[in-house]
Amino acid sequence: MNKVDLNVNIGGLELQNPVMTASGTFGYAGEFEELVDLNRLGGIVVKGVSLQPSPGNPPPRIVETASGMLNAIGLENVGLEAFIKEKVPFLKKLSTPVFANIYGKTIDEYAKLAERIEWIDEVTGIEVNISCPNVKAGGVAFGVEPEAAFRVVDAVRNRTNKPVMVKLSPNVTDITQIAKSAENAGADSVSLINTLTGMAIDIESRRPKLANITGGLSGPAIKPVALRMVWQVAQNVKIPVVGIGGIMTAQDALEFLMAGASAIQVGTANFINTHATMDIIEGIERFMKEKKISKITDIIGSLEV
């Protein structure tokens, strides 16, 4: 078998393969121009964007852990205006679909971001990060309560015709309920999981290793949790699921696809191996040729239980 079909459909958007980058781990794409073939990727999700620039949290804000890392970057970003002026021009070079990851502290902020991004031709879709603290609800994340998740997604959906992907938090009792709320509000797809809340302590100083005390755990350590949640959500929604969490190799990616993910995002692996996305695409192709599988869609959701 010389050629395999890696094309997947994510909420009406055709991707040439199921390998995307995860927000916050790939900059605004230009940072990786000399490291990977950006036009070989299935999709790119850029670093999260808010209405106003944000300096993020004070350092230290990244700590290595067993089989993973904790980050408390605090969603540092250049803000929407600088994103449009300084980052978007580079995106014109790319044929790969680009998703802008957005976050706000109020529903109105999400709505305004979607409204502005609707007019940016270089941005193909919007990934809505609902793991952010809802200021009006005392800092509780939008993504932990189905009704709040519905209101955010509904506000975004009403202001854009671009594909809307909703990034789900794992720090909930039942992630399928949040996924269904996003679907009911008009999401075209859901991506999961965002990081798990964790912490690390320096036993010599008896102080937290992160200035923020807690941070988001990512990397191989969270893969079994992410895989289970992707499988559960894929059983409960009709829209495509994009798997995220500890995907380092093609084998990892294939597990998520078999569990029901239509595509995957590579995150922490980009810090360890800048060529990880390319290796994963090549590894999936190799697996399909060895198994004589002509279409990637024959793998998606093929788990037998």
Backbone hydrogen bonds in HBPLUS format (Angstrom, degrees):
<---DONOR---> <-ACCEPTOR-->    atom                        ^
c    i                          cat <-CA-CA->   ^        H-A-AA   ^      H-
h    n   atom  resd res      DA  || num        DHA   H-A  angle D-A-AA Bond
n    s   type  num  typ     dist DA aas  dist angle  dist       angle   num
A0005-ASP N   A0294-SER O   2.74 MM 289  5.98 179.5  1.74 166.4 166.4     1
A0296-ILE N   A0005-ASP O   2.87 MM 291  6.15 158.9  1.91 178.5 173.8     2
A0008-VAL N   A0015-LEU O   3.05 MM   7  5.35 155.9  2.11 143.1 150.7     3
A0015-LEU N   A0008-VAL O   2.84 MM   7  5.35 171.7  1.84 165.3 166.8     4
A0010-ILE N   A0013-LEU O   2.80 MM   3  5.04 167.9  1.81 148.9 148.1     5
A0013-LEU N   A0010-ILE O   3.12 MM   3  5.04 158.8  2.17 103.5 109.8     6
A0264-ILE N   A0018-PRO O   2.78 MM 246  5.97 167.3  1.80 169.6 165.1     7
A0042-GLY N   A0019-VAL O   2.81 MM  23  4.98 146.6  1.92 155.1 154.2     8
A0020-MET N   A0264-ILE O   2.85 MM 244  5.96 156.4  1.91 153.2 160.6     9
A0266-VAL N   A0020-MET O   2.87 MM 246  6.27 152.6  1.95 140.7 145.0    10
A0021-THR N   A0043-GLY O   3.15 MM  22  6.64 133.6  2.38 132.6 144.8    11
A0022-ALA N   A0266-VAL O   2.92 MM 244  5.37 151.9  2.00 137.4 130.0    12
A0025-THR N   A0022-ALA O   3.21 MM   3  5.92 154.2  2.28 141.3 142.7    13
A0029-ALA N   A0026-PHE O   3.20 MM   3  5.93 164.0  2.23 142.5 147.0    14
A0047-LYS N   A0027-GLY O   2.92 MM  20  5.27 145.0  2.05 137.1 145.6    15
A0032-PHE N   A0029-ALA O   3.03 MM   3  5.69 156.9  2.08 119.5 125.9    16
A0033-GLU N   A0030-GLY O   3.16 MM   3  5.13 169.0  2.17 108.8 111.5    17
A0035-LEU N   A0032-PHE O   2.95 MM   3  5.06 152.0  2.03 107.7 116.9    18
A0036-VAL N   A0032-PHE O   3.08 MM   4  6.11 158.9  2.13 173.5 168.1    19
A0040-ARG N   A0037-ASP O   2.90 MM   3  5.39 161.2  1.93 118.8 123.8    20
A0041-LEU N   A0038-LEU O   3.41 MM   3  5.64 155.8  2.47 102.3 108.7    21
A0044-ILE N   A0097-PRO O   2.98 MM  53  6.40 157.6  2.03 158.8 165.7    22
A0099-PHE N   A0044-ILE O   2.72 MM  55  6.10 166.2  1.74 162.6 167.2    23
A0046-VAL N   A0099-PHE O   3.03 MM  53  6.40 157.9  2.08 176.5 176.1    24
A0049-VAL N   A0101-ASN O   2.73 MM  52  6.09 150.0  1.82 151.6 159.5    25
A0103-TYR N   A0049-VAL O   3.24 MM  54  6.39 148.0  2.35 149.8 148.8    26
A0080-LEU N   A0050-SER O   2.93 MM  30  5.94 126.3  2.22 152.9 166.8    27
A0054-SER N   A0077-ASN O   3.00 MM  23  5.31 166.6  2.02 144.0 147.6    28
A0077-ASN N   A0054-SER O   3.02 MM  23  5.31 149.6  2.12 132.7 140.8    29
A0057-ASN N   A0073-ILE O   2.91 MM  16  5.60 158.4  1.96 125.1 131.7    30
A0211-ALA N   A0060-PRO O   2.99 MM 151  5.52 170.2  2.00 153.5 155.6    31
A0072-ALA N   A0061-ARG O   2.74 MM  11  4.80 162.0  1.77 145.7 146.2    32
A0063-VAL N   A0070-LEU O   2.88 MM   7  5.12 159.0  1.93 149.4 154.3    33
A0070-LEU N   A0063-VAL O   2.74 MM   7  5.12 167.5  1.76 159.5 163.2    34
A0065-THR N   A0068-GLY O   2.89 MM   3  5.08 172.2  1.90 130.6 129.3    35
A0068-GLY N   A0065-THR O   3.21 MM   3  5.08 152.9  2.29 123.6 115.5    36
A0221-ALA N   A0067-SER O   2.72 MM 154  5.08 144.9  1.84 164.4 156.4    37
A0069-MET N   A0218-SER O   3.05 MM 149  5.57 151.4  2.14 137.8 142.9    38
A0218-SER N   A0069-MET O   2.96 MM 149  5.57 156.5  2.01 155.8 163.4    39
A0071-ASN N   A0216-GLY O   2.99 MM 145  5.20 149.3  2.08 128.3 137.0    40
A0216-GLY N   A0071-ASN O   2.77 MM 145  5.20 166.1  1.79 147.2 145.1    41
A0083-PHE N   A0079-GLY O   2.98 MM   4  6.09 152.0  2.06 151.7 160.7    42
A0084-ILE N   A0080-LEU O   2.97 MM   4  6.21 158.2  2.01 153.2 157.5    43
A0085-LYS N   A0081-GLU O   3.02 MM   4  6.27 160.6  2.06 148.1 153.5    44
A0086-GLU N   A0082-ALA O   2.70 MM   4  5.43 163.2  1.72 148.0 154.0    45
A0087-LYS N   A0083-PHE O   3.02 MM   4  4.91 142.8  2.16 118.3 129.4    46
A0088-VAL N   A0083-PHE O   2.95 MM   5  6.23 148.9  2.04 166.7 173.4    47
A0091-LEU N   A0088-VAL O   2.83 MM   3  5.17 125.5  2.13 110.1 125.2    48
A0092-LYS N   A0089-PRO O   3.26 MM   3  5.61 154.1  2.34 106.0 113.2    49
A0093-LYS N   A0090-PHE O   3.07 MM   3  5.92 161.7  2.10 123.6 127.9    50
A0094-LEU N   A0091-LEU O   3.09 MM   3  5.47 155.1  2.16 110.7 117.9    51
A0124-THR N   A0098-VAL O   2.75 MM  26  5.21 132.5  1.97 140.0 155.4    52
A0125-GLY N   A0098-VAL O   3.18 MM  27  6.47 158.6  2.22 140.9 143.0    53
A0100-ALA N   A0125-GLY O   2.97 MM  25  6.44 155.8  2.03 151.3 149.2    54
A0127-GLU N   A0100-ALA O   2.89 MM  27  5.91 162.9  1.92 130.9 136.6    55
A0102-ILE N   A0127-GLU O   2.86 MM  25  6.31 154.9  1.93 162.9 170.2    56
A0129-ASN N   A0102-ILE O   2.98 MM  27  5.91 166.5  2.00 164.9 169.3    57
A0135-VAL N   A0105-LYS O   3.14 MM  30  5.54 146.2  2.26 139.2 149.4    58
A0109-GLU N   A0106-THR O   3.16 MM   3  5.33 127.1  2.46  98.4 111.0    59
A0110-TYR N   A0106-THR O   3.37 MM   4  6.81 157.3  2.43 148.4 153.2    60
A0111-ALA N   A0107-ILE O   3.01 MM   4  6.31 160.7  2.05 152.2 157.7    61
A0112-LYS N   A0108-ASP O   2.95 MM   4  6.19 159.1  2.00 149.1 154.0    62
A0113-LEU N   A0109-GLU O   3.03 MM   4  6.22 158.6  2.08 149.5 155.1    63
A0114-ALA N   A0110-TYR O   3.01 MM   4  6.27 165.0  2.03 154.4 158.0    64
A0115-GLU N   A0111-ALA O   2.99 MM   4  6.17 155.2  2.06 147.3 154.4    65
A0116-ARG N   A0112-LYS O   3.11 MM   4  6.35 153.1  2.18 146.7 152.2    66
A0117-ILE N   A0113-LEU O   2.94 MM   4  6.13 167.1  1.96 156.8 160.8    67
A0118-GLU N   A0114-ALA O   2.98 MM   4  5.99 139.4  2.14 143.0 152.2    68
A0119-TRP N   A0116-ARG O   3.21 MM   3  5.90 154.0  2.28 114.1 119.7    69
A0120-ILE N   A0117-ILE O   2.98 MM   3  5.17 168.2  1.99 114.2 117.7    70
A0123-VAL N   A0120-ILE O   3.12 MM   3  5.66 157.4  2.17 115.0 121.8    71
A0126-ILE N   A0163-PRO O   2.93 MM  37  6.32 165.5  1.95 169.2 174.0    72
A0165-MET N   A0126-ILE O   2.77 MM  39  6.09 171.0  1.78 162.2 165.4    73
A0128-VAL N   A0165-MET O   2.66 MM  37  6.13 157.8  1.70 160.8 166.3    74
A0167-LYS N   A0128-VAL O   2.85 MM  39  5.80 162.7  1.88 141.3 147.3    75
A0143-GLY N   A0130-ILE O   2.50 MM  13  4.72 125.9  1.77 178.4 159.5    76
A0142-PHE N   A0132-CYS O   3.13 MM  10  6.27 145.3  2.26 167.0 167.0    77
A0134-ASN N   A0140-VAL O   2.84 MM   6  5.39 163.7  1.86 121.7 127.4    78
A0137-ALA N   A0134-ASN O   2.88 MM   3  5.33 149.8  1.97 113.1 123.0    79
A0139-GLY N   A0134-ASN O   2.99 MM   5  4.93 153.6  2.06 134.0 132.4    80
A0138-GLY N   A0135-VAL O   3.18 MM   3  5.32 151.7  2.26 114.7 112.5    81
A0144-VAL N   A0141-ALA O   3.32 MM   3  5.81 167.8  2.34 118.1 117.9    82
A0149-ALA N   A0145-GLU O   3.02 MM   4  6.22 163.7  2.04 162.2 167.5    83
A0150-PHE N   A0146-PRO O   2.93 MM   4  6.13 156.0  1.99 147.4 154.0    84
A0151-ARG N   A0147-GLU O   3.07 MM   4  6.35 157.6  2.12 146.9 151.9    85
A0152-VAL N   A0148-ALA O   3.14 MM   4  6.43 160.1  2.18 152.6 156.7    86
A0153-VAL N   A0149-ALA O   3.09 MM   4  6.27 177.6  2.09 157.8 158.6    87
A0154-ASP N   A0150-PHE O   2.84 MM   4  5.88 159.2  1.88 151.7 158.5    88
A0155-ALA N   A0151-ARG O   3.04 MM   4  6.12 153.3  2.12 140.2 146.7    89
A0156-VAL N   A0152-VAL O   3.07 MM   4  6.41 156.4  2.13 151.8 158.0    90
A0157-ARG N   A0153-VAL O   2.79 MM   4  5.95 168.3  1.80 155.3 159.3    91
A0158-ASN N   A0154-ASP O   3.04 MM   4  6.15 149.0  2.14 144.3 151.1    92
A0159-ARG N   A0156-VAL O   2.96 MM   3  5.37 159.9  2.01 113.8 120.4    93
A0188-ASP N   A0164-VAL O   2.81 MM  24  5.27 149.0  1.90 145.1 155.4    94
A0189-SER N   A0164-VAL O   3.25 MM  25  6.61 139.3  2.42 151.1 148.8    95
A0166-VAL N   A0189-SER O   3.01 MM  23  6.46 153.5  2.08 136.0 141.3    96
A0191-SER N   A0166-VAL O   2.80 MM  25  5.91 160.8  1.84 133.9 138.1    97
A0168-LEU N   A0191-SER O   2.82 MM  23  6.19 160.4  1.85 170.9 176.1    98
A0194-ASN N   A0168-LEU O   2.96 MM  26  6.07 142.9  2.11 160.0 167.2    99
A0172-VAL N   A0170-PRO O   2.79 MM   2  5.50 142.8  1.93  98.6  90.1   100
A0177-GLN N   A0174-ASP O   3.21 MM   3  5.84 142.5  2.36 113.5 121.5   101
A0179-ALA N   A0175-ILE O   3.02 MM   4  6.27 160.3  2.06 150.5 156.3   102
A0180-LYS N   A0176-THR O   2.94 MM   4  6.11 157.2  1.99 144.9 150.5   103
A0181-SER N   A0177-GLN O   3.08 MM   4  6.28 147.6  2.19 138.4 147.0   104
A0182-ALA N   A0178-ILE O   2.99 MM   4  6.29 156.5  2.04 150.5 156.4   105
A0183-GLU N   A0179-ALA O   2.96 MM   4  6.24 157.5  2.01 148.4 154.8   106
A0184-ASN N   A0180-LYS O   2.87 MM   4  6.05 162.3  1.91 147.4 152.2   107
A0185-ALA N   A0181-SER O   2.99 MM   4  6.16 134.5  2.20 139.6 151.4   108
A0185-ALA N   A0182-ALA O   3.22 MM   3  5.13 129.9  2.49  91.6 104.8   109
A0187-ALA N   A0182-ALA O   3.00 MM   5  5.51 161.1  2.04 150.3 147.5   110
A0186-GLY N   A0183-GLU O   3.04 MM   3  5.34 159.5  2.08 108.4 114.9   111
A0190-VAL N   A0240-PRO O   3.10 MM  50  6.63 154.7  2.17 156.2 163.6   112
A0242-VAL N   A0190-VAL O   2.78 MM  52  6.13 154.5  1.85 154.9 161.3   113
A0192-LEU N   A0242-VAL O   2.92 MM  50  6.34 156.8  1.97 171.9 179.4   114
A0244-ILE N   A0192-LEU O   2.61 MM  52  5.25 141.8  1.75 126.7 124.8   115
A0196-LEU N   A0217-LEU O   3.23 MM  21  4.99 155.8  2.29 139.0 136.9   116
A0217-LEU N   A0196-LEU O   2.59 MM  21  4.99 174.5  1.59 154.8 156.7   117
A0198-GLY N   A0215-GLY O   2.84 MM  17  5.51 161.9  1.87 158.5 162.1   118
A0215-GLY N   A0198-GLY O   2.86 MM  17  5.51 158.5  1.90 153.3 158.7   119
A0209-LYS N   A0200-ALA O   2.87 MM   9  5.55 168.0  1.89 138.1 139.3   120
A0202-ASP N   A0207-ARG O   2.86 MM   5  5.50 174.1  1.86 168.2 166.4   121
A0206-ARG N   A0202-ASP O   2.70 MM   4  5.41 129.5  1.95 145.4 161.8   122
A0213-ILE N   A0210-LEU O   2.92 MM   3  4.94 161.0  1.96 108.9 114.5   123
A0214-THR N   A0212-ASN O   2.90 MM   2  5.57 139.7  2.07 102.6  90.3   124
A0222-ILE N   A0219-GLY O   3.03 MM   3  6.07 158.2  2.08 135.0 138.0   125
A0223-LYS N   A0220-PRO O   3.13 MM   3  5.27 158.4  2.18 108.6 115.3   126
A0226-ALA N   A0222-ILE O   2.95 MM   4  6.16 167.1  1.96 162.2 166.5   127
A0227-LEU N   A0223-LYS O   2.82 MM   4  5.92 165.5  1.84 161.2 164.8   128
A0228-ARG N   A0224-PRO O   3.13 MM   4  6.21 159.0  2.17 138.3 143.5   129
A0229-MET N   A0225-VAL O   3.02 MM   4  6.29 159.3  2.07 150.4 156.0   130
A0230-VAL N   A0226-ALA O   2.88 MM   4  6.09 158.7  1.92 153.4 159.2   131
A0231-TRP N   A0227-LEU O   3.02 MM   4  6.19 163.3  2.05 148.8 153.2   132
A0232-GLN N   A0228-ARG O   2.99 MM   4  6.24 158.7  2.04 146.6 152.4   133
A0233-VAL N   A0229-MET O   2.90 MM   4  6.09 168.5  1.91 153.4 156.2   134
A0234-ALA N   A0230-VAL O   2.90 MM   4  5.98 163.8  1.92 152.6 157.5   135
A0235-GLN N   A0231-TRP O   3.28 MM   4  6.48 135.0  2.50 137.9 148.1   136
A0235-GLN N   A0232-GLN O   3.18 MM   3  5.35 135.1  2.40  98.1 110.0   137
A0236-ASN N   A0233-VAL O   2.84 MM   3  5.10 145.1  1.96 107.8 118.9   138
A0237-VAL N   A0233-VAL O   3.09 MM   4  6.24 127.0  2.39 162.0 174.7   139
A0262-SER N   A0241-VAL O   2.75 MM  21  5.73 152.1  1.83 157.9 166.4   140
A0243-GLY N   A0263-ALA O   2.89 MM  20  6.35 154.1  1.96 152.3 146.3   141
A0265-GLN N   A0243-GLY O   2.84 MM  22  6.24 148.5  1.94 161.8 162.8   142
A0253-ALA N   A0249-THR O   3.11 MM   4  6.47 162.4  2.14 148.4 152.7   143
A0254-LEU N   A0250-ALA O   2.85 MM   4  6.08 160.1  1.89 153.3 158.3   144
A0255-GLU N   A0251-GLN O   3.03 MM   4  6.31 147.4  2.14 147.4 155.5   145
A0255-GLU N   A0252-ASP O   3.15 MM   3  5.25 123.1  2.50  96.7 110.7   146
A0256-PHE N   A0252-ASP O   3.25 MM   4  6.66 155.8  2.32 150.5 155.9   147
A0257-LEU N   A0253-ALA O   3.01 MM   4  6.34 155.7  2.07 150.5 157.8   148
A0258-MET N   A0254-LEU O   2.89 MM   4  6.05 162.6  1.92 148.7 153.3   149
A0259-ALA N   A0255-GLU O   2.97 MM   4  6.15 140.6  2.13 139.7 150.7   150
A0261-ALA N   A0256-PHE O   2.97 MM   5  5.57 162.0  2.00 150.3 145.1   151
A0260-GLY N   A0257-LEU O   3.02 MM   3  5.26 155.1  2.09 104.6 112.6   152
A0301-GLY N   A0257-LEU O   2.80 MM  44  6.29 159.1  1.84 153.6 152.0   153
A0303-LEU N   A0258-MET O   3.03 MM  45  5.04 147.5  2.14 142.5 133.9   154
A0270-ASN N   A0267-GLY O   2.92 MM   3  5.82 155.3  1.98 128.4 133.9   155
A0271-PHE N   A0268-THR O   2.92 MM   3  5.60 151.4  2.00 119.4 127.1   156
A0272-ILE N   A0269-ALA O   3.07 MM   3  5.21 134.9  2.28 101.1 113.5   157
A0273-ASN N   A0269-ALA O   2.81 MM   4  5.86 173.6  1.81 167.5 169.3   158
A0276-ALA N   A0273-ASN O   2.91 MM   3  5.24 160.0  1.95 124.3 124.2   159
A0279-ASP N   A0275-HIS O   2.99 MM   4  6.25 161.7  2.03 158.8 164.9   160
A0280-ILE N   A0276-ALA O   2.93 MM   4  6.13 152.4  2.00 151.1 158.4   161
A0281-ILE N   A0277-THR O   3.05 MM   4  6.33 160.6  2.09 149.3 153.7   162
A0282-GLU N   A0278-MET O   3.02 MM   4  6.24 169.7  2.03 153.4 156.1   163
A0283-GLY N   A0279-ASP O   2.84 MM   4  5.95 149.2  1.93 141.0 150.5   164
A0284-ILE N   A0280-ILE O   2.93 MM   4  6.12 153.6  2.00 150.5 156.0   165
A0285-GLU N   A0281-ILE O   3.10 MM   4  6.37 163.0  2.12 149.9 154.4   166
A0286-ARG N   A0282-GLU O   2.94 MM   4  6.16 156.3  2.00 145.7 152.5   167
A0287-PHE N   A0283-GLY O   3.00 MM   4  6.17 161.0  2.04 146.0 150.6   168
A0288-MET N   A0284-ILE O   3.00 MM   4  6.24 163.2  2.03 152.8 156.9   169
A0289-LYS N   A0285-GLU O   3.01 MM   4  6.26 156.8  2.06 150.1 156.2   170
A0290-GLU N   A0286-ARG O   2.94 MM   4  6.17 160.6  1.98 151.5 157.1   171
A0291-LYS N   A0287-PHE O   2.94 MM   4  6.13 152.0  2.02 149.0 156.6   172
A0292-LYS N   A0288-MET O   2.85 MM   4  5.70 103.1  2.45 131.5 148.8   173
A0293-ILE N   A0288-MET O   2.75 MM   5  4.78 166.8  1.77 144.8 148.3   174
A0292-LYS N   A0289-LYS O   3.19 MM   3  4.84 152.7  2.27  93.4 101.5   175
A0298-ASP N   A0295-LYS O   3.00 MM   3  5.61 159.7  2.04 114.9 121.2   176
A0299-ILE N   A0296-ILE O   2.88 MM   3  5.41 157.4  1.93 115.0 122.5   177
A0300-ILE N   A0296-ILE O   3.33 MM   4  6.75 149.6  2.43 148.0 156.4   178
A0302-SER N   A0299-ILE O   3.03 MM   3  5.32 147.3  2.14 142.6 134.9   179
